[in-house]
Amino acid sequence: MNWIKRRKLPAIEVITHDGQPCLTLDSLWNALYNTFNTALNCQVNPNIINEIEHKPSQNWFPFSKEEFKSAISKCSDASALGPDKLTWRHLKFIIKHDSCLTNIVNIADSYINLGYWPEYFKTSSTIIIPKPNKPSYDKPNAFYPIVLLNTLGKLIEKIVADRLQFTVMSNNFIHLSQLGSLKFKSTSDAGIALTHIVRLGWAKGKSTSSLAFNISQFFPSLNHKLLVLILEKAGFDPRVSTFFANYLVKRRTSYMWNTFSSPMFDINIGVGQGSALSPILSSLYLSPFLYILEKRLKNLKIPVSILSFVDDGLIIAQNKSFNISNSQLFCSYNVLSKLLDSFGLVIEHSKTEIFHFSRSQGLFNLPPLDLSPLGGLILRPKDSWKYLGFIFDHKLAFHKHIDHYTNKAISTVNCMKLLGNSS
């Protein structure tokens, strides 16, 4: 049941930034800009990607009309409007005329051939929406910045994104542990993969320990220069790398909070959440990181597995002793943190969690994992763990998971009864 209404942002809490309340619109805009661009001055090590294989260069073929027709047919007419106020319904009507569609295809081909993305498409509106289920909304990082772009530019981005994904999946540039931001990948795949790894360990008489970490402000933190170098490593036609070198720079956005909008801000880092290109570009950015992390852990003889769902990652250790698993996870976390620094990324230590899976009866006094020497927290294992919508327990019985979603369904039915009597 889609109950879609415009939701105003919480107005009962004052947004604070750096310990100061935002009492004016100007202070709010500056707080949002500084929060979503924290990685602007972070240094990256461009030589880090020399550690991965350079894929053979592949040709980039001209766009076809069928690609545009297929992409626009999936676009909802109810999508939020960008700065140009052009709806998908209007654009669908326009491309029904073959001459118009031919011109649009030729324009898109020209952008790739010239390595150019016009300033008109680099201008966006950034809608601030609250993240769900936060205990408080008094900090800017409790909100998502969702980018609204000009419609024709979004259509071209969708075509380019499909091409990028096809190329990197066909040449195996994407790391096998990446289960998010890609077509035909979902949270279900991540849950199934983790369950499979746990049960495989049990078959060998081993318990499983998982360390979940989150990359802070991931999408707004991707370094443009490093991203272009990664595109070259991925085997794209040199014209594509040149195009993205222009596409990523000199972007401008206006922040929107309820009915208020800010002046234009220059955005020189990251990819906008809401763009069709942001999922595949973020996956491309993470792939070298995962390959290098896997290689370094193997060289250090630390036998752990890795799973990644966009900015949520898992390090998985399997042993007969939880103390051994904790030591392996500690070393892995140390390597992980230092490697992220080279990519201009930072772990959000407050969201790091540990959870143990075991078929043993009566799991008591499980050892905590002390990450304080690495800037983290002292992590104490819990009885249950919520990850990507799943509620895991130690024995993979999923009783708490079933109880949670059954109660949620019953509550929804009861709400429907109330709505049935309302006017």
N, C-alpha and C positions, 0 to 999 in steps of 0.2 A: 504494500500500500504506500504510494508515494504522496506524502503530505508535504508539499513543497511550498514554503512561504519564505519571504525575505526575513532573515533573522538579524536583529540589531546586536551589536557587540555589547558585552557587559559594561554598563555605565556606572555600576556601584563601587568599583574599585579604581583607585588612582594608579596609573601606570608609573612605575618607578624605574629609573635607570641610573646606574652608578650611585645608588643611595639617595638620589634626588627625585622628588615627585615631578611628573610632567603636568604642569599647571596651565600651560599654553599650548596652542597647536604647533608652534615652531619647535618647542621642546619635545613634543610627541614625535614630529617628523624626524628630528635629529636622533631620537632614541631608536626609532625603527631603522633608520639608515645605518646607524652604528652597530646595531644588533645583527642585521642581516648582511653586513659587510665586514665582519670581524677579521676575516682572513685576507683583507686587502693588502696588508703589509707583511703577510707571512712569506718567508723565503722558501723556495723550492730548489731541489737539486735536479736540474735537467739531465745530468749524466746518469741518474738512477735508472733510466729506461734502457741504457746500454746493456743491462743485464738480461734483457729479454730478446727473443728471436725477432728478426725483421722479416715480416711476411712478404712474399713476392708481390710486386705491384700489379693491380688488376685494372682493366679498362673501365671507364665510366661511359656508359652508352646514353644517347639522348633519351629524354623522357617520352612517354607515349600518352596518347589521349586516354587509353584504358586505365592507366595508373591514376589519373586525375578523377575519372568517373568513379572508379572503385573507392578511392579515398573519400570523396565528398558524399557518397551515398551512405557512409557510416556516421556522418556528422549530424548531431541533434539540432533541430531548429530552436530548441529551448536553451541553447548555450548562452552564457553571459556575453554581452557585447564588448568588443574592444574599443580602442580610441576612435576607429572609423565608423562605429555604430552600424556596420554592415552585417546583416544576419546571414546564416548559412542558407536560409530559404531564398534570399535574394541572389546569392552566388550560384546556387543550384539552377535558378532560372536563367542566369546569364550564360552558363556553360552549356545549356541546351542548344545554343546557337553555335554551330560548328566553327564559324569564323572567329567568334570570341574565344572558344576553347583553344583553337589553333594559336591565337595570339598569346594566350596565357602560357601554353606549353613552350612557345618560342622564347618568351620572357624568362621562364625558369631555366631553360637551357643556356641562355645568355649569361645569367648570373653565375652559373658554374664555370662556363668558358672564360668569363672575364675575372673570376675570383672576386665578385662584388655582391654586397647585400645593401640595398638602399637605406638611407637614413630613415625614410618613412616607415619601414618595417622594424627599425630598431627602437622606435618609440612605443612605450607600453604603459598600461595602468596596472598597479599592483594592489590587489584587494587583500586586506588583512582579515583573516577569519580565525576563530579560536580553535585550538586543538581540542579534541574531545576528552572529557573526563579528567580535566586538570583540577586539582584542589583549589587553585587560586589563579586568577588572571590579572595579576598586578605586575607581571614582567613581560617585556616584548617577546621573549623566546617561548611564551605560552601560546603563540599565534603562528599561523602559516602565512607566508607571503605568496599569494597565487597571482601569476602574471596573466594579464589579458592583452592579447596582441591583435594587430590588424588582420582581418579575416583572410584576405588573399595571401598574405605572408604565412598565415597558419596552414593554409592548404598546401603551399609549396613545401613547408617544413615537414608536413606529414609524408609527402612523397619521398623527400630526401631521407627521412628517418627510416622508412621501409627499406630503402636501398642500402643504408648503412647496416641495418640489422642483417639483411640477407648476406651481405659481403662478409661480415665478421663471424657469422655462424657457419658459413660455407668454408672459410679458411681456418676455423677453429681458434680464432684469436680470443674469443670469450672463454674465461676460465670455467671449467665444468661445475665448480661449486657455486656459481652465480645463479640464483634462482629468482631474482626479482628484476623489474624494469625491462623485461624481455617478453616477447610474444610467446604464448603457450607455456609460460612459467607463472606460478602463483604461490600464495602462502600454503596451499595444500601440498604442493611439491616439497616445500621446506619441511612441513610437519611430517610428511611421509618419509623423507630422507633421514630426518633425525631419528624417527621411530625405527627405521631399518638399521641404522648404525647401532642404536642401543641394543636391539635384539640380536644383532650379529655378535656384539660383544658378549652378551649373555651366553650365546652358544659356545663361546670360547672360555667361559667361566670367569669373565671379567665384568666389573662394574664400570659405569660410564659417568664421567664428570663433564659438564658443559659450562663454559664461561661465555656469557653473552655480553657484547660490547656495542656501543652506539657511537657513530661519528658525529660530532657536534656540527650543526649548521652545514650539512653535507653539500646540498645543491648550491647554496650561495658561496661555497668555498673552493670550487674547482678553478684551478689556475689556468688561464687561457693559453699561455705560451706552452705550458707542459701538455695541455690537451691537444694542441696542434702537432706537437712532436709525437704524441701517442697515435694520432691519426696517420702520420707518415709510417710509423712502425707497423700499423695494422694492415698495410698494403693497399691503401687507397691511392687512386690516381692523383698525381701531384696537383691537378686542378682543384680537387676536393680539399686538400690541405690549404691551398691558397684561398679558396672560398671561405673556409672557416676562420682563417686568420683575419679576414675582414668582417665576417659575420659576428664574431664574438666581441669586437671592440667598439667603443664609442656608443654604447647603448645608454638609453635614458628612460627613466620611469617616474611616474607620479604615484605616490602612496594614497590609498583611499581608505578612510575610516568612517564607517556609516555614510553620511552624506557629505563629509568633508574630504577635500582632496588637497594634496601638498603641491608645492612647486616641483619642477623637474629636478631629479637627481641623476648624476652620472654614475653608471654602474659598470665597473671595469673588472669585475670578477664574478665567477659563478655562472650557472645556467638557470633560467627562470622556471620554477615549478608551474606547470600549466602549458608550457611549450611542448609540442610533439617531439622535439629533439632532445629534451632534457633527460628522458629515461635512457635512451641509447647512448648519449654522450656520457652520462654518469657511469653506465656499465663499462664503456670503453676506458674511462679514467680509472676504474677500480681493477680492471683485468691485470695490468702490469703489476699493480700492488700485490694482488693475490699470488701471481706467479713468483714474484720475488720473495714474498713471505714464505711460501711453500718451500722454495729452494733453500732459503737461509735456515729454516727450521730443520730441514733434512740434513744440511751440512753440520748442524749442531747436534744431530742425532736425537731430536726431540720428536717422538712418534705421536703426533696429534693430527686430527682431521680439521678441515675448515669448511664452514658453510657461510654463505653470504646472501642476505636479502636486502638489496639496496644498501642503506647505511647501517643496517642491523647485521652484525656478524656473530658467529659462534666459533669458539675453539673447543674441540672435543678431545678429551683424553680418556683412554681405557686401560685400566690396570686392576689388579686384585687388591690393591691398597689405595685408599683415598689420599693418604699422605703423599704417595708417589705422584698421583694425578695432580694434586695441588702444586707440587714443585714444578711439574711440567707446564702447568697452566701459568704459573708465575713467570717462568722463563719466556714462554711464548708471548705473554702480555708485554714483557719488557722489549722483546724484538719488535712486536707489533707497534708499540708506541713510538719507537725511534724511527721505524720505517714510515709511519704516517707523517712524521715531521718532514721527511724528505719530499712528500707529496703535498705539503702545505695543509695537511689535515690534522685534526685534534680529536682525541677520544673524550667523550663526555663521561668522566669517571663516576658521576653520581648515578648513572643509569647502568653501570656494570653489575651483573648478577652472576651467581654461581648456583648450579643445581646438580644434584647427584641422582643417578638412576641405579637401583639395585633391587634384586629379588629377595634379598635377605630379610628375615623377619626382625622387626623392632629396630629400626635405624635411629639410634640415639647417639648423642654426643658426636655428631659429624664434625670433622675439623674445619674451622674457618680458614679462609684464604686472606692473608694479610697483604694487600697491595699498597699499603701506605708508603713503603720505600720508593714506589714508582709514581707517587702522586695520587694514588687511588684510595679506596676505603678498605676497611676490614669487612670482608664479605662473609656473612653467616648463612648457611644453607637453610632453605625454607621447606615447609611440608608440601607446598604446591608452587607452581611456577607458570605464569601466563606469558606466552611467547607467540606472537603473530596470530592472536585469536584463539590459540589452543591453551587449555589449562592442563598442564602435565602433573602427574604424581610420580612417586618413586618407582612404582611397579607398572607404569603404563596401563593402569586399569581404566583411566578416563572417567571415573565416577564423578569427580568434581566438575569435569568438563560437561558431562551430560546433565548434571543437576543445574549448573549455571544456565545453560541454553534452554533447558526445559522450563525453568522458572521465568526466563525472559519471554518465552513463547506464551506461557500462561498469562503473564502480566499484559502482554499485547492484546490477547483475546479479551481480558477484562476491560482494558481501555476501549476496545471496540464497542463493548456493551454500553459504556458510558456515552460514547459519541453517538450511538444509535438513538439516544433520547434527547440529544441536544439539537438546537435549532441553528 
